[in-house]
Amino acid sequence: MLAIIGGSGLCNIEGLEIIRREIVRTPYGQPSEPLIFGNLGGKEVIFLARHGANHTLAPHHINYRANIWALQSVGVKSIISIASVGSIEKSIKVGDFVIPHQIIDYTYGRNNTYYDGIDNPVKHIDFTYPYDMSLREIIIQSVQKLTYNFVTEGVYAATQGPRLETAAEIDRYEKDGATIVGMTAMPEAVLARELNLSYVAICPVANHAAGRGESAEGISSAMLNHSSQQTIKNTIDILIHLVKTYGY
């Protein structure tokens, strides 16, 4: 079964027939929201609003462990994360979609493992390639049939938030090799790996990163809201096409 983890703007997916909502209790506390079970493109999917239905949870306050554990407990095998990002690399434009292949983790203080030696024995998992390669290829093959602009590789700089980054920080991330920046890739990706779930991300580009392009003098909330509204419909189209075409 496929789960989609997304922002609050995706809560009302056009074409999603909602079957039920389920509160899942986990050993790690409450997930961000009840799980939404529904049919999309004739296939059963589960949707989880990462920040809560009204976007009330800051990135560093999300209970990532509860979210991923809850999805695995109801039979989810694959997760598609929808996560808006800022563009660091000049060739990546606002409105593009990036399918990242790597992550650099700049977060801190988040509960980022199930194997912490407290709840479970310490375990060192392989995380060389943080996104599931097979599922990435399926998504790439699917989106290449659509008319939207896609970037099929990217290095995601995962930052703490909720504030946006300084221009100097973006310069540093670029030197480290990052091409996009966001706040939710970690520890979501590693927790999915620890539970043997296939996990990939589709990242709509909402803005140029701080100090770059249209954000050279700053990033306004109006700019972010405008671009997010434009990309929500395109994101839904991509998800419906993916589910209908490949049965995910």
Summary of the structure (lengths in Angstrom):
residues: 248
radius of gyration: 17.0
end to end distance: 7.3
largest distance: 48.4
contacts: 835
relative contact order: 0.21
helix: 31%
strand: 25%
